[in-house]
Amino acid sequence: MTNPSPDRKSRRPRTRLVHGGTRRSQFDETSEAIFMTSGYMYGSAEEAEHAFANDGSRFVYSRFRNPTVAMFEERLAAYEGMARCIATASGMAAVHLALMGQLKAGDRIVAPHALFGSCLYIVKDLAPRFGIESVLVDGTDLGQWRDALSKPTTLVFLETPSNPCMDVVDLRAVSDLAHAAGAKVVVDNVFATPVLQRPRDFGADVVVYSATKHIDGQGRCLGGAVLCDDEIAAVLAPFLRHTGPSLSPFNAWLLLKGLETLELRVAAMSEGAETVARFLEGHPAVARVLYPGLPSHPQHELAMRQMSGGGNLVAFELKGDAATAKANAFRAMNALEVVTISNNLGDAKTLVTHPATTTHQRLTEEERARVGIRPGTLRLSVGLEDPADLVEDFRQALDPLA
């Protein structure tokens, strides 16, 4: 199997998204091959012995490595500009690997309150069960970060922008504080995508993705990725090998196809999201809009220093007291004709969800209020439809509430 010349580091990022990591078989296929196999054969017992004792360059079992999965890993690592990518079966498998693969009893992790519900579970509930100290802060308050990182720490974990209320964390400042405390910084970059934000440029040590979202981009499969340097990869590899959250070859092939159009899709989605966000900001039924690309966002200037665009995620809140706002949110969602109700994001289709009753349902009311999730809060993932149609759809759904 051979790699084509466009995999060279001198190639520009968009070219790497199409050609990076490609391995062609003896059939010289144009589209990457799917190697749906669990194991591999050897010509002799001695060859098998050598394969298992070697440096991992030989494929021996697809829970460890697989040619299709390796293509996805190498392509995403080349695009992100990081040494290694470790693919996993889902985004949460990637988060679990990146965190628990580096932590042990007696260690300490610091993270913001504003995390996706399952991520918060790992930090707040799972890690302490294994004797790991967990500290939660307001991610937008550098003073709280400074206090929390005034003592030795093992890991810092954060997402920026956050899910669902789009908090933006100062990556450079937090990374500097974390490194001074001896901590590695793990960033969930799923909302910004590798197209719009490169956490490594601001000091992050590990970048995590739910490839289920924008990387696939069409709601077809699950997948995750952890990007890091060789030293951290050497720590994480045994965890992956022995606990088994490996990515299936077929899903890896779908994700490879998603990478080819990632930049084009994210650009179009972001353009549509800004159009919709500006419309929502001016609608009388809407109390507030949270979109990093709008000057009204509390951390707009910081977001634009870290991101090359506002992204395709928008959070907005409908007016009214708790009961009225929730009822209005449900009425608006049920009235939408183009926009689909779903808890997924990053899809070619525009999706809307009510975080308080779906993705963050298991948080307490106090925990939801702390991170800005209110009864009237909706999270919108803008897809590839014509933005004018999306605006018209929201207008007809929201006008009766004004």
Secondary structure, 3 states (H helix, E strand, C coil): CECCHHHCCCCCHHHHHHHCCCCECCCCCCCCCCCCCCECCCCCHHHHHHHHHCCCCCCCECCCCCHHHHHHHHHHHHHHCCCEEEEECCHHHHHHHHHHCCCCCCCEEEEECCCCHHHHHHHHHHHHHCCCEEEEECCCCHHHHHHHCCCCCCEEEEECCCCCCCCCCCHHHHHHHHHHCCCEEEEECCCCHHHHCCHHHHCCCEEEEECCCCCCCCCCCCCEEEEECHHHHHHHHHHHHHHCCCCCHHHHHHHHHHHHCHHHHHHHHHHHHHHHHHHHHCCCCEEEEECCCCCCCCCHHHHHHHCCCCCCEEEEEECCCHHHHHHHHHHHHHHCCCCEECCCCCCCCCEEECHHHCCCCCCCHHHHHHCCCCCCEEEEECCCCCHHHHHHHHHHHHHHHC
